[in-house]
Amino acid sequence: MKDSYCVFEDTLAITSQLSSKRLAFPGTKMRFSWYEVGVKKDWFGGRISSTITLYEITKTNVLTAEPQHQTFSVQTAEQRSRGVRGCHR
């Protein structure tokens, strides 16, 4: 193994939107968390580089467009994405 790395980010954003009931979501706290772990290896004197990464991204309290009233927003509970990513150069 040439290099390994780990990334963690936890962000809190405060937003405000309107619902179809004309009520605001004042100070809605949307949270974004990102974890990533990976390794990188150079081959043939650095002419080829490979990276493989495991990740998880979680978003909570995300405001999205309301299906019946596109100009308004609704708050979702949690959205999560997990996966493996690989790259060669």
DOMARBA-976221 format. One record per residue (C-alpha): residue number from 1; residue in one letter; chain; z, x, y. Coordinates in nm, 2 decimals. Layout:
# residues N
+-----+---+---+--------+--------+--------+
:   k : r : c :      Z :      X :      Y :
+-----+---+---+--------+--------+--------+
: NUM : A : A :      Z :      X :      Y :
...
+-----+---+---+--------+--------+--------+
This chain:
# residues 89
+-----+---+---+--------+--------+--------+
:   k : r : c :      Z :      X :      Y :
+-----+---+---+--------+--------+--------+
:   1 : M : A :   0.00 :   0.00 :   0.00 :
:   2 : K : A :  -0.10 :   0.14 :   0.33 :
:   3 : D : A :   0.06 :  -0.11 :   0.57 :
:   4 : S : A :   0.27 :  -0.43 :   0.53 :
:   5 : Y : A :   0.39 :  -0.67 :   0.80 :
:   6 : C : A :   0.59 :  -0.98 :   0.86 :
:   7 : V : A :   0.56 :  -1.23 :   1.16 :
:   8 : F : A :   0.79 :  -1.51 :   1.27 :
:   9 : E : A :   0.75 :  -1.73 :   1.57 :
:  10 : D : A :   0.96 :  -2.03 :   1.67 :
:  11 : T : A :   0.85 :  -2.22 :   1.98 :
:  12 : L : A :   0.99 :  -2.52 :   2.16 :
:  13 : A : A :   0.77 :  -2.71 :   2.40 :
:  14 : I : A :   0.88 :  -3.01 :   2.61 :
:  15 : T : A :   0.61 :  -3.27 :   2.68 :
:  16 : S : A :   0.59 :  -3.62 :   2.82 :
:  17 : Q : A :   0.33 :  -3.89 :   2.73 :
:  18 : L : A :   0.29 :  -4.27 :   2.74 :
:  19 : S : A :   0.29 :  -4.50 :   2.44 :
:  20 : S : A :   0.09 :  -4.82 :   2.41 :
:  21 : K : A :   0.41 :  -5.01 :   2.50 :
:  22 : R : A :   0.40 :  -4.83 :   2.84 :
:  23 : L : A :   0.71 :  -4.64 :   2.76 :
:  24 : A : A :   0.72 :  -4.27 :   2.82 :
:  25 : F : A :   0.84 :  -4.01 :   2.57 :
:  26 : P : A :   1.04 :  -3.82 :   2.83 :
:  27 : G : A :   1.12 :  -3.47 :   2.74 :
:  28 : T : A :   0.98 :  -3.49 :   2.38 :
:  29 : K : A :   1.07 :  -3.16 :   2.21 :
:  30 : M : A :   0.78 :  -3.03 :   2.00 :
:  31 : R : A :   0.86 :  -2.74 :   1.77 :
:  32 : F : A :   0.62 :  -2.49 :   1.62 :
:  33 : S : A :   0.73 :  -2.24 :   1.35 :
:  34 : W : A :   0.50 :  -1.98 :   1.20 :
:  35 : Y : A :   0.59 :  -1.74 :   0.92 :
:  36 : E : A :   0.34 :  -1.48 :   0.79 :
:  37 : V : A :   0.37 :  -1.19 :   0.54 :
:  38 : G : A :   0.09 :  -0.96 :   0.46 :
:  39 : V : A :  -0.04 :  -0.63 :   0.34 :
:  40 : K : A :  -0.33 :  -0.41 :   0.45 :
:  41 : K : A :  -0.51 :  -0.14 :   0.26 :
:  42 : D : A :  -0.78 :   0.10 :   0.38 :
:  43 : W : A :  -1.04 :   0.22 :   0.12 :
:  44 : F : A :  -1.28 :   0.51 :   0.12 :
:  45 : G : A :  -1.13 :   0.70 :   0.41 :
:  46 : G : A :  -1.09 :   0.39 :   0.63 :
:  47 : R : A :  -1.45 :   0.27 :   0.59 :
:  48 : I : A :  -1.34 :  -0.05 :   0.42 :
:  49 : S : A :  -1.02 :  -0.24 :   0.51 :
:  50 : S : A :  -0.86 :  -0.53 :   0.31 :
:  51 : T : A :  -0.59 :  -0.77 :   0.42 :
:  52 : I : A :  -0.41 :  -1.04 :   0.23 :
:  53 : T : A :  -0.17 :  -1.28 :   0.40 :
:  54 : L : A :   0.07 :  -1.56 :   0.29 :
:  55 : Y : A :   0.15 :  -1.81 :   0.57 :
:  56 : E : A :   0.33 :  -2.13 :   0.66 :
:  57 : I : A :   0.29 :  -2.32 :   0.99 :
:  58 : T : A :   0.52 :  -2.62 :   1.06 :
:  59 : K : A :   0.49 :  -2.85 :   1.36 :
:  60 : T : A :   0.74 :  -3.13 :   1.44 :
:  61 : N : A :   0.74 :  -3.41 :   1.69 :
:  62 : V : A :   0.37 :  -3.36 :   1.76 :
:  63 : L : A :   0.21 :  -3.61 :   2.00 :
:  64 : T : A :  -0.13 :  -3.74 :   1.88 :
:  65 : A : A :  -0.37 :  -4.00 :   2.01 :
:  66 : E : A :  -0.27 :  -4.36 :   1.91 :
:  67 : P : A :  -0.54 :  -4.50 :   1.68 :
:  68 : Q : A :  -0.57 :  -4.84 :   1.86 :
:  69 : H : A :  -0.52 :  -4.71 :   2.21 :
:  70 : Q : A :  -0.68 :  -4.36 :   2.25 :
:  71 : T : A :  -0.54 :  -4.31 :   2.60 :
:  72 : F : A :  -0.19 :  -4.33 :   2.47 :
:  73 : S : A :   0.01 :  -4.11 :   2.23 :
:  74 : V : A :   0.23 :  -4.15 :   1.92 :
:  75 : Q : A :   0.48 :  -3.91 :   1.79 :
:  76 : T : A :   0.43 :  -3.78 :   1.43 :
:  77 : A : A :   0.72 :  -3.65 :   1.22 :
:  78 : E : A :   0.61 :  -3.32 :   1.07 :
:  79 : Q : A :   0.29 :  -3.14 :   0.99 :
:  80 : R : A :   0.29 :  -2.84 :   0.76 :
:  81 : S : A :   0.02 :  -2.60 :   0.65 :
:  82 : R : A :   0.06 :  -2.33 :   0.38 :
:  83 : G : A :  -0.19 :  -2.09 :   0.24 :
:  84 : V : A :  -0.32 :  -1.75 :   0.15 :
:  85 : R : A :  -0.58 :  -1.57 :   0.36 :
:  86 : G : A :  -0.78 :  -1.26 :   0.27 :
:  87 : C : A :  -1.02 :  -1.05 :   0.47 :
:  88 : H : A :  -1.24 :  -0.74 :   0.41 :
:  89 : R : A :  -1.41 :  -0.53 :   0.67 :
+-----+---+---+--------+--------+--------+
